[in-house]
Amino acid sequence: MNHDGVDWAAMAELLELEGETHSPYVRQAVAELADLVPRRVLDIGSGPGVAACRFAAEFPAAEVIAVDGTPQLLARAEERARRLGVRLHTRVAEFPAGLADLPSADLVWSGQVVHHVGDQQAVLEQLAALLEPGGVLAIVEGGLPARWLPRDVGFGRPGLQERLDAAMADRFARMRTELPGSVRVVEDWPGMLRAAGLTEARSRTFLVDHPAPLAGAPRRWVRRCLERQRAMLADELAAEDIATLDRLLDPADPTGVDHRADLFHLTAKTVHFGRKPRS
């Protein structure tokens, strides 16, 4: 999806690492849908298909469709499905322009996509319109910023992550105001789902906890995130914080993120659920 100027194809590896690192919350969210036996599932803004493949594994009798505007990401989703031995369909569709051409579904999932569109309420109404009667819309938005390191990493000014959070929040706010047709709204997601005509609206927050010492995909994910923040915030952080990031990202430094035994990953993801009335 390129609706906000981001080159999503270039971020394919990062997006897949993110999905794998955060996959525990998707499993927990699926457990909230125990009463749902979907015939069709749409993952809107699926990226490389980590969540979509989870749905295909959890609902093997359903038609699961990964929907994204970036063909390269869908090709990665198809390869992932083959590797995992699950049945997955893909569909190229821009968000939100292509939503009207999609088939209806019993479960519509959209993870951290709605905030990339100026009028979030209008998009929720479009997503709700894709539901079959009794179907569920699940929107992933909000949660808590990730924590990876102790408050004091042993050098530089303590509290680096809090300052990174503040800078990223400012950047997010600017992104929202610069989107075409941006509409400011109170982000009461259950309230917004009710305004879209859905019932049983509720939010659940799921913990993602990878304790220290990190290994494999979670450690690579932390490195890539810090690299991205270093690049994005180079003009907004103090020189001391830039120096701290550079040391953390130095692969030869024993106190860097590639070697630290105290590196962990802790975050929380919030999923907002709403159901389409049966009549």
C-alpha positions in Angstrom: 0.0 0.0 0.0 1.5 3.3 -1.1 -1.4 5.7 -0.2 0.8 7.7 2.2 4.0 7.8 0.2 5.7 4.8 2.0 7.6 2.3 -0.1 6.0 -0.8 1.5 7.8 -3.2 -0.9 11.1 -1.9 0.4 9.9 -2.6 3.9 9.0 -6.3 3.2 11.6 -7.8 5.5 10.9 -5.4 8.3 7.1 -6.0 8.1 7.6 -9.8 8.2 9.9 -9.5 11.2 7.3 -7.3 12.9 4.5 -9.8 12.2 6.6 -12.8 13.4 7.7 -10.9 16.6 4.1 -9.8 17.4 2.4 -13.0 16.3 1.4 -14.0 19.9 -1.2 -11.3 20.0 -2.8 -12.5 16.8 -3.2 -16.0 18.4 -4.8 -14.4 21.5 -7.1 -12.3 19.3 -8.3 -15.4 17.5 -9.2 -16.9 20.8 -11.7 -14.1 21.3 -13.5 -15.3 18.2 -14.4 -18.7 19.5 -18.0 -18.4 18.5 -17.2 -17.5 14.9 -17.0 -20.2 12.2 -16.1 -18.1 9.2 -16.6 -19.2 5.6 -14.4 -16.3 4.4 -11.8 -14.1 6.1 -10.4 -10.9 4.6 -7.1 -9.5 6.0 -7.1 -5.9 4.7 -3.6 -4.5 4.4 -2.1 -7.9 5.0 1.4 -7.0 4.0 3.6 -10.1 3.8 0.8 -12.3 5.2 1.9 -13.2 8.7 -1.5 -12.7 10.3 -3.3 -14.0 7.2 -1.4 -17.3 7.4 -2.3 -17.6 11.0 -6.0 -17.2 10.1 -5.5 -19.9 7.4 -4.1 -22.2 10.0 -6.8 -21.4 12.6 -9.7 -21.6 10.1 -8.7 -24.3 7.6 -12.2 -24.6 6.2 -12.5 -20.9 5.4 -11.4 -19.0 2.3 -8.7 -16.7 3.6 -7.8 -13.7 1.4 -4.8 -11.5 2.0 -5.6 -8.1 0.5 -2.9 -5.5 -0.1 -2.0 -2.8 -2.6 1.6 -4.0 -3.0 2.0 -7.0 -5.2 5.5 -7.7 -3.9 4.2 -8.1 -0.4 1.4 -10.5 -1.6 4.0 -12.6 -3.4 5.8 -12.9 -0.1 2.5 -13.9 1.6 2.0 -16.6 -1.0 5.5 -18.0 -0.5 4.9 -17.9 3.3 1.7 -19.9 2.9 3.5 -22.5 0.7 6.2 -22.8 3.3 3.7 -23.3 6.2 1.4 -25.6 4.2 -1.7 -23.4 4.6 -4.3 -22.4 2.0 -4.2 -18.7 1.2 -5.6 -16.5 -1.5 -4.3 -13.1 -2.4 -6.0 -10.0 -3.9 -4.3 -6.8 -5.0 -6.5 -3.8 -3.9 -5.6 -0.3 -2.9 -6.8 0.9 0.5 -9.4 2.3 0.7 -10.2 2.8 -3.0 -10.4 -0.9 -3.8 -12.6 -2.0 -0.9 -15.9 -1.8 -2.8 -14.6 -4.5 -5.2 -14.0 -7.1 -2.4 -16.3 -10.0 -1.6 -18.2 -10.0 1.7 -16.7 -11.9 4.7 -17.5 -13.3 8.1 -14.3 -11.9 9.5 -12.6 -8.7 8.4 -9.3 -8.0 10.0 -7.2 -4.9 9.5 -4.0 -4.5 11.4 -2.5 -0.9 11.9 -3.8 0.3 8.5 -6.8 2.5 9.3 -4.6 5.3 10.7 -2.9 5.7 7.3 -6.2 7.2 5.9 -7.4 10.7 6.5 -11.0 9.9 7.3 -10.8 7.0 9.7 -14.5 6.9 10.5 -15.4 6.7 6.8 -13.0 3.8 6.3 -14.5 1.9 9.2 -17.9 2.3 7.6 -16.5 0.9 4.3 -14.9 -2.1 6.2 -18.1 -2.7 8.1 -20.0 -2.8 4.8 -17.9 -5.9 3.8 -19.3 -8.0 6.7 -21.9 -10.7 6.3 -24.7 -10.5 8.9 -23.3 -11.7 12.2 -19.7 -11.2 11.0 -17.0 -9.5 13.0 -14.7 -6.6 12.1 -11.4 -6.5 14.0 -9.3 -3.4 13.9 -5.7 -3.3 15.4 -4.9 0.3 16.5 -3.3 1.7 19.6 -1.8 -0.3 22.4 1.5 0.6 24.1 4.9 1.5 22.7 7.5 -1.2 22.8 10.2 -1.5 25.4 13.5 -3.1 24.6 16.1 -1.8 27.0 16.7 -0.8 30.6 16.0 2.8 31.5 19.7 3.3 31.9 21.7 1.4 29.2 25.0 2.2 30.9 26.0 5.2 28.7 24.3 8.3 27.4 21.4 10.0 29.1 19.0 7.6 30.8 15.4 7.4 29.4 16.3 7.1 25.7 13.2 5.1 24.8 10.8 7.6 26.4 12.4 10.4 24.2 12.2 8.2 21.1 8.5 7.5 21.9 7.8 11.3 22.2 9.6 12.0 18.9 7.7 9.2 17.1 4.4 10.4 18.5 5.1 13.9 17.2 6.0 12.4 13.8 2.8 10.4 13.8 0.7 13.4 14.6 2.2 15.3 11.7 1.6 12.3 9.4 -2.1 12.3 10.4 -2.6 16.0 9.7 -0.8 15.8 6.3 -2.9 13.0 5.0 -5.4 14.0 2.2 -8.8 14.6 3.6 -7.6 14.3 7.2 -10.4 14.5 9.7 -9.7 14.8 13.4 -11.7 12.4 15.5 -11.8 11.2 19.1 -10.2 7.8 18.7 -12.7 6.0 20.8 -12.5 2.9 18.6 -15.5 1.0 20.1 -17.5 4.2 19.7 -16.4 4.6 16.1 -17.4 0.9 15.4 -20.8 1.6 16.9 -21.1 4.7 14.7 -20.3 2.4 11.7 -23.4 0.4 12.6 -21.8 -2.4 14.5 -22.8 -3.9 17.8 -21.0 -5.7 20.7 -18.1 -3.2 20.2 -15.3 -3.8 22.6 -11.5 -3.6 22.9 -9.0 -6.1 24.2 -5.3 -5.6 24.7 -2.9 -8.4 24.4 0.6 -8.6 25.8 3.6 -9.5 23.7 6.4 -10.5 26.0 9.8 -11.8 24.7 12.0 -11.8 27.7 15.8 -11.3 27.8 18.0 -12.5 26.3 16.4 -12.1 22.9 17.3 -14.4 20.0 16.4 -14.8 16.4 13.6 -12.7 14.8 12.8 -10.6 17.9 16.4 -9.4 18.2 16.6 -8.7 14.5 13.3 -6.8 14.8 14.7 -4.6 17.6 17.8 -3.8 15.6 15.7 -2.9 12.5 13.4 -0.7 14.5 16.2 1.2 16.1 17.9 1.6 12.7 14.6 3.0 11.3 14.1 5.4 14.2 17.7 6.6 13.9 17.1 7.4 10.2 13.7 9.0 10.8 14.6 11.1 13.8 18.1 12.2 12.9 17.0 15.9 12.8 14.8 15.7 15.9 17.0 14.1 18.6 19.7 15.6 20.7 23.3 14.8 19.6 23.8 12.8 22.8 20.8 10.5 21.9 22.1 10.1 18.4 25.5 9.0 19.8 23.8 6.5 22.1 21.8 5.0 19.2 25.0 4.8 17.1 26.7 2.9 19.9 23.7 0.6 20.4 23.7 -0.1 16.6 27.4 -0.7 16.3 27.8 -4.5 15.6 31.3 -4.5 17.0 30.3 -2.9 20.4 29.7 -5.5 23.1 27.1 -3.1 24.6 25.2 -2.9 21.3 21.8 -4.5 20.7 23.4 -7.4 18.8 25.2 -8.6 21.9 23.4 -7.3 25.0 22.1 -10.1 27.3 19.5 -7.6 28.8 17.7 -6.9 25.5 14.0 -7.8 25.6 10.8 -7.0 23.7 7.7 -6.0 25.6 4.6 -4.3 24.1 0.8 -4.5 24.0 -1.5 -4.6 21.0 -5.1 -3.5 21.2 -7.7 -5.1 18.9 -11.2 -3.5 18.6 -14.0 -5.8 17.7 -17.5 -5.1 16.4 -20.2 -7.3 15.0 -22.7 -6.7 12.2 -26.3 -7.2 13.3 -28.1 -10.2 11.9 -31.1 -8.1 11.0 
